[in-house]
């Protein structure tokens, strides 16, 4: 298959892409238009929770597509109700609203919190978020995010998102005023470089929210659905959030996300929220297949075993190369490189012959690892060996 430059020119330019076209994938492996294979430890930024083309998800999509694709969200459909029951049964939440993306779920969380503030806190609307956080690419979620530079790209920002410092309770407390309605955070900041909120910080936020009558919102678009070794990352600290958002891994690769809320916070009135494709049976059928796979006996134990293996392997590489260690939860981890050659390592790994490898460097001085949750021990060992070889090449 020839690389189609005319096809490239027809696409809007939004990022730098290598001149390769992926045409097929299975599990932890992708194949491009030349037949070259790649070991994938990015998985669409933690989207493909069960790897590429998992049989259970493919089967669910095929069967559902032949029955009913989208009757409109003005009507109930069976897969959406089944997935909603599963999510509420496995969490502290009572109500689910399905969306197409994590950003849309976070937008919904912001709207729900502001509606709750109008009803219960005299119109309070401010949501305290955190420096270096990432909540999506809509105008409101970009404003909520603490990613450097995002305050000017599409200025003016949406008002009402003061920024605190992660794991610094005093910085949060200092921002609370009579217009504050909620605190919103990622249990592990992914784009910032895989920085976990400490267990004590999560518990302190819950206590502060209770003390001040605020909502606690956890953005689990990246950390949810087994990524950190528990079904939801908030479970590590034992807190009970008021609102949670899910995305990425919930659909195993298809456009699916969810806004989850406790009954006391579910204050949308008819017409407040909606969406043409939201909760359609094709996507939620895939979500049911993913959920059932993640909650099968022994699955999460294996995720934790592979997370431990990856952590120990990264620590060994760090010690060998004089790096700064590793961090993360479960199968969301980062290797701290100690120098700004993350981009060079990513490029060299991708171009490695005869088989390439896909890695991610959200910051120049670290690599982020988001393999499929069913990655094998052998695949982790292979990745670690190849990464060692790539580092040797890049650093001479």
Secondary structure, DSSP 8 states (H G I E B T S, - for coil): ----HHHHHHS---S---S--EEEEEBTEEEETTS-EEEESSHHHHT-TT-BT-HHHHHHHHHHHTT-S---TTS--HHHHHHHHHHHHTSS--EEEEESSHHHHHHHHHHHHHHHHHHHSTT--EEEEETT----SSHHHHHH---TTHHHHT-S--S---EE-TT-HHHHHTT--TTEEEEEE-SEETTTTSEE--HHHHHHHHHHHHHHT-EEEEEETTTTTTTTSSSSGGGGTT---SEEEE-GGGGTTSS-EEEEE-GGG----TTSS--TTTT-HHHHHHHHHHHHHHTSTTHHHHHHHHHHHHHHHHHHHHHHHT---EEEETTEEEEE-SSS-HHHHHHHHHH-SSSEEE-EEEETTEEEE---TT--HHHHHHHHHHHHHHHHHHH-
